Amino acid sequence: MSTPDLPLADSGGCGDGCACGAGDDAEYLECGLDPALAELLADAGLDPVEVEDIANVAVQEDLDGGVDVTTVATIPEGAVATADFTAREAGVVAGLRVAEAVISVVCTDEFEVERHAEDGDRVEAGQKLLSVTTRTRDLLTAERSALNLLCRLSGIATATRAWADALEGTKARVRDTRKTTPGLRSLEKYAVRCGGGVNHRMSLSDAALVKDNHVVAAGGVAQAFKAVREAFPDVAIEVEVDTLHQLREVLDAGADLILLDNFTPGECAEAVGVVHGRAALEASGRLTLDNAKVYADTGVDYLAVGALTHSAPILDIGLDLREAQ
């Protein structure tokens, strides 16, 4: 996606030495990324066009209508180098192909990649994740934008893996929320999947979640559930309840997914007994890594954890140019 501020050469993208190989599937040619890279993104459940757009926005923000003045001043135009994306600490990586997309957006010539890890892998400090060979100027211009996304997504995947590990041996799964960074929801929810979590709804339109304000406006929890069911009979509906009385109400109304808001572990266990398999149950609020197993052992199906996306620290990853031989 060329712009006057960031002209992109038609020949940009992976070269003959790229580890992903050549690709010519016309299905992925609607975006400017290399078709093989676009196909990998699509296979991961990401929209290549959206990823390309995010990469462009990130790079344009960094350039702010100009050029990378430090890099242009210090690096000869024709210089070529290899750089390694390297984990500075242990964690779970996510967003490697997204980082490649950023490089693809910036590169004015072909680039080659060597992949040492895949999204969802546990990695150790000092481990190489991805090596890229291309014009040195392009590498350094793309560096920060690529790392911003890669570190952010890997941090989410790492945080999610900690929760998934805490729930091991139970039937409960950790699930995300819509508390995501505006514009990055699909990528952040992808990172949750890389960390072993499962996604809740992607948007307000693909599923319903009746919460306390809807209950107040509708005049009751059962009334709110029935109103949504009548208006959108084919949409999945989850209902948030604060008490066991509300739980019984929505269960009798036909709810098949119920969110237990700020229930104690004892109350969750009682709710599981009341429902007796007639609906799926999700615990939300009061959850920490320390008590996650306690909640999971009550028999609930999901733990809803907004912190997976709104509070995850980054995973420290760096880009290091190899010294000339």
C-alpha positions in Angstrom: 0.0 0.0 0.0 2.1 2.9 -1.3 1.7 6.5 -0.1 3.6 9.6 -1.1 5.3 9.5 2.3 6.2 5.8 2.1 6.6 4.7 -1.5 6.8 0.9 -1.8 8.5 -0.8 -4.7 6.5 -3.3 -6.7 9.3 -5.8 -6.3 9.2 -5.7 -2.5 8.5 -8.8 -0.5 10.1 -12.2 0.1 12.9 -13.1 -2.3 14.0 -16.4 -3.7 15.8 -17.3 -0.5 12.8 -16.7 1.7 12.0 -19.6 4.0 8.3 -19.5 3.1 9.0 -20.3 -0.5 7.2 -18.9 -3.5 3.4 -18.5 -3.7 1.2 -17.5 -6.5 -2.3 -18.1 -5.2 -4.4 -15.3 -6.7 -6.7 -15.4 -3.6 -4.1 -13.5 -1.6 -3.0 -11.0 -4.3 -5.6 -8.4 -3.3 -3.1 -7.2 -0.7 0.4 -6.0 -1.3 2.1 -8.6 0.9 3.9 -11.5 -0.6 1.3 -14.1 -1.4 3.0 -16.8 0.6 3.1 -14.6 3.7 -0.5 -13.5 3.1 -1.5 -17.2 3.0 0.3 -17.9 6.3 -1.6 -15.1 7.9 -4.9 -16.3 6.6 -4.1 -19.9 7.7 -3.6 -18.4 11.2 -7.1 -16.9 11.1 -5.9 -13.3 10.4 -7.0 -11.1 7.5 -3.9 -10.3 5.4 -5.4 -7.0 4.2 -6.1 -6.0 7.8 -2.6 -6.9 8.9 -1.2 -5.0 6.0 -3.3 -1.9 6.9 -2.2 -2.1 10.6 1.5 -2.4 9.5 1.1 0.7 7.2 -0.6 2.7 10.0 2.2 1.8 12.4 5.0 2.7 10.0 3.3 5.9 8.8 2.9 7.0 12.5 6.6 6.4 13.1 7.7 8.4 10.0 5.1 11.1 10.5 5.3 12.2 6.8 9.1 12.3 6.7 12.0 9.9 6.7 14.1 8.1 9.3 16.6 10.9 9.6 19.1 8.9 11.8 19.1 5.9 9.5 19.3 7.9 6.3 22.2 9.9 7.7 24.3 7.0 9.0 23.6 4.1 6.6 24.7 4.0 3.0 21.8 3.7 0.6 22.9 0.4 -0.9 24.0 -1.3 2.3 22.5 -4.7 3.0 22.5 -6.5 6.4 21.0 -9.4 8.3 19.2 -8.8 11.6 17.9 -11.3 14.2 14.7 -10.8 16.2 15.8 -12.3 19.5 13.9 -13.0 22.8 15.4 -11.1 25.7 13.4 -13.2 28.2 11.5 -16.4 28.3 7.8 -16.5 27.2 5.4 -17.4 24.5 5.9 -15.8 21.1 3.0 -14.4 18.9 3.0 -12.1 15.9 6.1 -13.2 14.0 4.3 -13.1 10.7 2.9 -9.7 11.6 6.4 -8.5 12.1 7.2 -9.8 8.7 4.3 -7.8 7.3 5.7 -4.6 8.8 9.1 -5.4 7.1 7.3 -6.1 3.8 5.5 -2.7 4.0 8.8 -0.8 4.5 11.1 -2.8 2.2 11.9 -1.2 -1.1 13.6 -4.3 -2.3 13.3 -8.0 -1.8 14.0 -9.5 1.6 14.8 -12.9 2.8 13.6 -14.4 6.1 14.7 -17.4 8.1 12.2 -18.6 10.7 13.5 -20.1 13.9 10.3 -20.2 15.9 6.5 -20.2 15.3 3.7 -18.4 17.0 2.6 -20.2 20.1 6.1 -21.6 20.8 7.6 -21.2 24.3 11.0 -19.5 23.9 13.9 -18.8 26.1 16.0 -15.7 26.7 18.6 -15.4 23.9 16.7 -17.5 21.4 16.6 -16.3 17.8 13.0 -16.1 16.5 13.4 -14.6 13.0 16.3 -13.5 10.8 15.8 -11.0 8.0 18.2 -10.0 5.3 17.5 -6.8 3.3 18.6 -3.2 2.9 19.9 -2.0 6.2 18.0 1.3 6.0 14.7 -0.7 5.6 15.5 -3.0 8.5 16.2 -0.1 10.9 13.2 1.9 9.7 10.9 -1.1 10.3 12.5 -2.1 13.6 10.4 -0.2 16.1 7.0 -0.8 14.5 7.7 -4.5 14.0 8.9 -4.8 17.6 6.0 -2.8 19.1 3.5 -5.3 17.6 5.6 -8.4 18.2 6.4 -7.6 21.8 2.8 -6.6 22.6 1.3 -9.8 21.0 3.9 -12.0 22.6 3.2 -10.4 26.0 -0.5 -11.3 25.6 0.4 -14.9 24.6 2.7 -15.2 27.5 0.1 -14.0 30.0 -2.5 -16.3 28.5 -0.2 -19.3 28.7 0.2 -18.7 32.5 -3.5 -18.8 33.0 -3.9 -21.9 30.7 -1.1 -23.6 32.7 -2.9 -22.8 35.9 -6.1 -24.5 34.6 -4.4 -27.6 33.4 -6.2 -30.7 34.7 -9.6 -29.0 34.8 -12.2 -28.7 32.1 -12.2 -24.9 32.4 -10.6 -22.7 29.7 -9.4 -19.1 30.0 -11.3 -16.7 27.8 -10.7 -13.1 26.7 -13.0 -10.1 26.6 -13.5 -7.1 24.4 -11.1 -5.1 26.6 -8.6 -4.8 23.7 -6.6 -2.0 22.1 -8.7 -0.2 19.6 -7.8 -1.3 16.1 -5.8 -4.3 17.3 -8.6 -6.6 18.5 -8.1 -9.3 15.9 -4.4 -9.4 16.5 -4.7 -9.4 20.3 -7.3 -12.1 20.2 -5.1 -14.1 17.9 -2.3 -13.8 20.6 -4.7 -15.2 23.2 -5.2 -18.2 21.0 -1.4 -18.6 20.6 -1.2 -18.6 24.4 -3.7 -21.5 24.8 -6.8 -19.4 25.5 -10.1 -19.2 23.7 -11.9 -16.2 22.2 -15.2 -14.7 23.4 -17.1 -12.7 20.8 -15.2 -10.6 18.4 -17.7 -7.8 18.2 -21.0 -6.5 19.4 -22.8 -8.0 16.4 -21.6 -11.7 16.4 -23.0 -12.6 19.8 -25.1 -11.1 22.6 -24.0 -10.5 26.2 -26.8 -9.2 28.4 -25.1 -7.2 31.2 -26.4 -5.3 34.2 -27.3 -2.1 32.3 -29.3 -4.1 29.8 -31.1 -5.7 32.7 -31.9 -2.3 34.2 -33.2 -0.9 30.9 -35.3 -4.0 30.1 -36.8 -4.3 33.6 -35.2 -7.6 34.6 -32.7 -10.3 33.5 -35.3 -12.7 32.1 -37.0 -9.9 30.2 -33.7 -8.8 28.7 -32.8 -12.3 27.6 -36.3 -12.8 26.0 -36.0 -9.5 24.2 -32.7 -10.4 22.6 -33.9 -13.9 21.7 -37.0 -12.5 20.0 -35.1 -9.8 18.1 -32.1 -12.0 17.1 -33.3 -15.7 17.2 -30.1 -17.0 15.6 -27.5 -15.2 17.7 -25.8 -16.8 20.7 -26.7 -15.1 23.9 -24.8 -15.0 27.2 -26.4 -13.5 30.2 -24.6 -12.0 33.2 -26.1 -12.7 36.6 -25.2 -11.4 40.0 -27.3 -13.8 42.1 -28.4 -17.4 42.2 -32.0 -16.2 41.9 -31.1 -14.5 38.6 -29.3 -17.6 37.5 -32.5 -19.7 38.0 -34.5 -17.1 36.1 -32.4 -17.1 32.9 -31.9 -20.8 33.1 -35.7 -21.3 33.1 -35.9 -18.8 30.2 -33.6 -21.0 28.1 -30.1 -19.3 28.4 -27.4 -21.7 27.3 -24.4 -19.6 28.5 -24.4 -17.7 31.8 -21.7 -15.4 33.2 -21.4 -15.5 37.0 -20.3 -12.0 37.9 -18.2 -11.7 41.1 -19.4 -15.0 42.5 -17.2 -16.6 45.2 -15.8 -20.1 44.5 -18.5 -21.5 46.8 -21.2 -19.7 44.9 -19.8 -20.9 41.6 -19.9 -24.5 42.9 -23.5 -24.0 43.9 -24.3 -22.5 40.5 -22.8 -25.6 38.8 -25.1 -27.7 40.9 -28.2 -25.7 40.0 -27.4 -25.7 36.3 -26.5 -29.4 36.2 -25.2 -29.3 32.7 -28.2 -27.3 31.2 -26.0 -24.3 30.3 -22.3 -23.4 30.1 -21.0 -21.3 33.0 -18.4 -18.6 32.9 -16.8 -17.1 36.0 -15.8 -13.4 35.9 -14.5 -11.0 38.5 -12.3 -11.7 41.6 -10.1 -13.9 39.4 -6.3 -14.1 39.9 -3.7 -16.6 38.9 -3.5 -17.6 42.5 -7.2 -18.6 42.7 -7.7 -19.6 39.1 -7.5 -23.4 39.9 -9.9 -23.0 42.8 -12.5 -21.4 40.5 -11.8 -24.0 37.8 -12.3 -26.9 40.2 -15.9 -25.7 40.9 -16.8 -27.1 37.5 -17.3 -23.8 35.5 -16.6 -24.0 31.8 -14.7 -20.7 31.4 -12.8 -18.1 33.3 -13.2 -14.6 31.7 -10.0 -12.6 32.1 -9.9 -9.1 30.7 -6.4 -8.7 31.9 -5.1 -11.0 29.2 -5.4 -8.0 26.8 -5.8 -4.9 28.9 -2.9 -5.5 31.4 -0.5 -7.9 29.8 3.2 -6.6 30.0 5.2 -6.9 26.8 7.6 -9.8 26.2 11.0 -8.2 25.7 12.2 -8.9 22.2 15.0 -7.1 20.4 16.4 -6.7 16.9 20.1 -7.1 16.5 22.1 -6.4 13.4 24.8 -8.9 12.7 28.3 -7.4 12.6 29.9 -7.4 9.2 32.1 -10.5 8.6 
